[in-house]
Amino acid sequence: MDITLQPGKLSGSVAVPPSKSIVHRMLICAAFSHQPSTIFCTDPGQDIEATADCLQALGAEIRRSADAFQVIPVKKLPDEARLNCRESGSTLRFLLPIVGALGVETAFEMEGRLPQRPLFPLWEEMERMGCRLYWESDFLLRCCGKLRPGAYRMDGSISSQFISGLMMALPLIHGQTDLKITGTVESKPYIRMTQHVLDQFSGTHPAQLTPESDWSSAAFWMAANALGSNVEITGLNNASLQGDRAVTDCLPKLRENTAISAKDIPDLIPVLSVVAAAGNGAVFSDIGRLRYKESDRVSAIAAMLESLGGKAEATEDTLTIFGTGLIGGIVDSYADHRIAMSAAIAATVCNEPVTVLGAECVKKSYPGFWEAYASLGGHYEKQLR
């Protein structure tokens, strides 16, 4: 599906979906806890659905309603499992150490660019501690064996998801374990988030859990406001542990040509780049991990801005956005939800229409995005391929 958006500011009130990062963690903890849970979650994206489906394949019973997941914990593990992670990096990186801790021989199916996203050093550590991993085909990874008790080490410089996965997996191993994090830690707020969710499930956890609203999704509407729109975002927790709450600090910095590190906020860079291009420009450093997202986001951001009349230049570790203003044009989303939504926000400051190719990719994290855009006065037309 392609969407052509007409230029124009947005106004009105919007409620964003629950935090995808928190819901992943809550579903996993609930599946291996000691009592049933209800996790309230409206508008779950494809990544959350992938995690729920995988947990069902591991023996959890998950009932879906319009606004919640009811989770009955695993009573009996299968001898073997086949888990379809779709394109969800969180699903794969969280569940890989968990099946290792459980000793369930598992085939992980993947789609899109997921097989290209890094699994080292998690792969190495799991093999050191008793598992065997190997690629059966380009989109099928097998995990055999069982993780043993002991001292685990993990380099934090590649992805905090490896650390979060081990944090949720190690309590499932019978015997003493500990985890030492080495190196420079990426995305520290997400590690704190994992510990917070684990704490909620320690002892007698509440039978009903309401994850807070998603700052990553809210960032698009905040960026629109920075560009002249008037959108009220309801339900956000200003004391949130979510790393992308940093958008409230980043947007004021973009009023001047400034340097911002992408180290802890890689998911914010696409929409912050739009704000920078429409304003005074910016330099984003520590961009290495952006190359291994749903798209090569460094190239995708540069291509998006250039398609809209802007200019960007990348080096190995920096992305420079020039404050040229944006005109309009045709943007390839590269099947990346954050590129598609960023292009939509760009349309609010363009003089000419913006066409987003592959606009359905927003279903990955924010299925109701286009409906929300329309409710705020955004005008667009769909073209089905």
Secondary structure by P-SEA (a helix, b strand, c coil): cbbbbcbbbbbbbbbbcccaaaaaaaaaaaaaccbbbbbbbccccaaaaaaaaaaaaabbbbbbcccbbbbbccccccccccccccccaaaaaaaaaaaaaaccbbbbbbcccccccccaaaaaaaaaabbbbbbccccbbbbbbbbbccbbbbcccccaaaaaaaaacccccccbbbbbbcccccaaaaaaaaaaaaaaaccccccbbbbccccccaaaaaaaaaabbbbbbccccccccccccaaaaaaaaacccccccccccccaaaaaaaaaaaccbbbbcccccccccccaaaaaaaaaaaaacbbbbbcccbbbbcccbbbbccccccccaaaaaaaaaaaacccbbbbbcccccccccccaaaaaaaaaccccccccc
